[in-house]
């Protein structure tokens, strides 16, 4: 029960060189209660989860094990480096005919726009297929 939570909680605590007693004091709970959290016997109530998340500078979702991304900032950095996501945004802009698109300082013609849309769609499909087979 709660494998990810108990593992992450203990790891975060030891990384900060804190004892279970230290953490119990921060949460205003008994040391035995905190020990139950780390053993995965019980989950802290949401108010205690928020304190833990804030203390360790991680998200509650990370603590629960719902994501491997520790914080909102880390997610933003990861998203900024996601080529597929960035190309998809460009593709959506190209497909929106109401959006004025400039290419190398000049307005993009309809033919050029169509060519870029087709090329990006094909490139995304190929890269996705290659990436999945390479894992």
N, C-alpha and C positions, 0 to 999 in steps of 0.2 A: 504494500500500500504506500503510495506517495514516494516512490523510489527517487524520481528526479528531484522532488522538493528536498527530501532529507539529505541527499548527496550534495546538492547545490548549497544548502544552508550550512552544512558542515564545512564545505570547501571555502565558502566566502568568509566564514568565521575564522578558520585557521589562517587564511591568507592575511587577515588583519591582526593576527596574533592575539585574538581575544579568547577568553575562556567561556565556558557555558555560564559561569557565574556572572561574568561581565555582560553577556547578552541578556541574561535573565533580568539584571538590573536595568538595562536599557529599555526592555519591554515591560518592566514592572510586573514580572511574574516570578513564581518560585523557580529555582534552578531545576527541580524535578520536572516541572511543566516544560521548560525549555528543552530538557533532555528528551522528553516525549516527542517534541517537534523534530529533533534530529534523528530519532529512531524511527520516525514515520508512523508513530502510533496515533498521533492526532495532528491536525492542521491548526495553525493559529487562526483566531478570528481575523476578519478583514482589517480591522484597525491595527492589529499587531503586524499583519502582512505588510501594510503600508509603511509602518515604522521600519521594518526590516528592509524593504525595498529602498526606502529613502536613505537609510544608514549605509547600505552597501552600494548605492548608486546604480541600482538595476531596476527593471520593471517587475511588477507583480507577476506578469505572464512568464518572465524568465524564471522567477522563483518556483512557480508551479510546474515548470517544464513544458509550457505550451510553445515556447520559442527558444532558440539558441542565441537570439540577439539580446544582449544584456540591457540596452537602453534605447530610448527614442533617438538619441544622437547617433548611436551606432547604426540604427536602422537607416537613418538619413544618409550616413556615409556609405552604407552598403548599397542603398538605392541609387546614389549618385554614381557608383561604379558599375551598376548593372547595365551593360551594353544593350541587352534585349529590351529592357524597360525604356531606355533613352531612345532607341531606334523606333520603338512602338509609339512614343510620344511624337516624334518627328513624322512618322507615317500618318498618324491621326491629324496632324496639322496639314499635311499635304492633301489628305483626302477631304478636308473641309474646304470647299471651294470658296467660302466666304472669307477665308484667311488669306491675306496678301503675303506671298512668299517671295523672298529675295534670294538670289543665288549669285554670289560673288559681286554684290553691289547692284545687280540688275534684276528687274521683275522677272519671275520665272514664268515661262510660257506654258500654255496648256499641255503641249506635247512633252515638254521637259518634265512637267509635274507628273504626267501619266507614266513616263519612263522611270522616274524616280520611285513612284509608288510600286510599279511592277517589280523593279529591281530590289527594293527593300523587302517586299513581301516574299519574293523568292529567296533572297539572302537569309531572312529570318527563319524560313522553313528549313533550309539546308543546314544552317548553323545549329538549329535545334536538334535536327536528326543526327548530325555528326556528334554533337555534345552528348546526346543520350547514349549513343553506341560507344563512346569513348570512356564512359564512367565505369 
